Amino acid sequence: MKDRIRSDSQIARRAVRDVARAAGGALVFSLPMLMTMEMWQLGFYLDRIRLLVLVLTAIPLLVVLSRHIGLAETRRWSDDVLDTAIALGVSAVVCAVLLTLFGTVTLETPPDEAVGKVAIQMVPAAIGALLAKSQFGAGAPDGNGDSLRQRKETYGGEMFLMAVGALFLGFNVAPTEEMILISFQMSEWHALCLVVLSVVLMHGFVFAVGFAGGSEASPDEPWWSPFLRLTLPGYVVAVSVSLYLLWIFARLDGLSADGIVMATVVLAFPSAIGAAAARLIL
């Protein structure tokens, strides 16, 4: 009986710890956006269809992210769905409380506007909540004696983590007016140089600088092999995520084809850095 009580107490403490980590991760990852005026305004005027698309596309992404790095070790997809639901719930509470403390959401705020402001902040916060294990946890081993960090990553898994990194960092700046302003100030040559710089930095982050977690190229492997296999596809992922975010936040409305390309190239710069950094820290 005492052993059962002790076991239940340990499970309860572990659950409280995981929820606290999720809240901490949600706070750390969402705080810059929670204190950004453009994000408040988007919650008010953003087309609800786009907001719905954002939430619906975020859910499967979060489920897969939970499979890689979640609040707890999971073996079944149903556990990952539950993990995601907890992350979204904790994130919603964190965002609602802080937006209320900041005076952005008040008793006079229409329910539709309040829900919009919380929902748009909830997505990056949920990513932070799920990543809280890798950021704040010790990487506890699973039943086979291997931690999540030690599991062999597949090529598809690498691309997915790049997409998560690009989404997170791109999410921070995509809603701002500066993205469009910078694209208006740049010439075609500026854009071309920015593309080259983005790709070079991505490759350097992972292979040349030698940060822990970076992919190691075999001595017998030519330099261009990892470049074509990982860096360029990673940049394509960053560009795709950037285009998606610009559409979600209605930053492409009214732009010409050239303007869309320029804005995407600008946002792809931080998104590419986020993609490369994600492979080092996740």
PyMOL commands that set and color helices and strands:
alter all, ss='L'
color gray80, all
select helices_A, chain A and resi 2-34+37-45+48-68+77-101+111-136+148-150+155-173+177-185+188-208+224-248+257-281
alter helices_A, ss='H'
color red, helices_A
deselect
rebuild
show_as cartoon
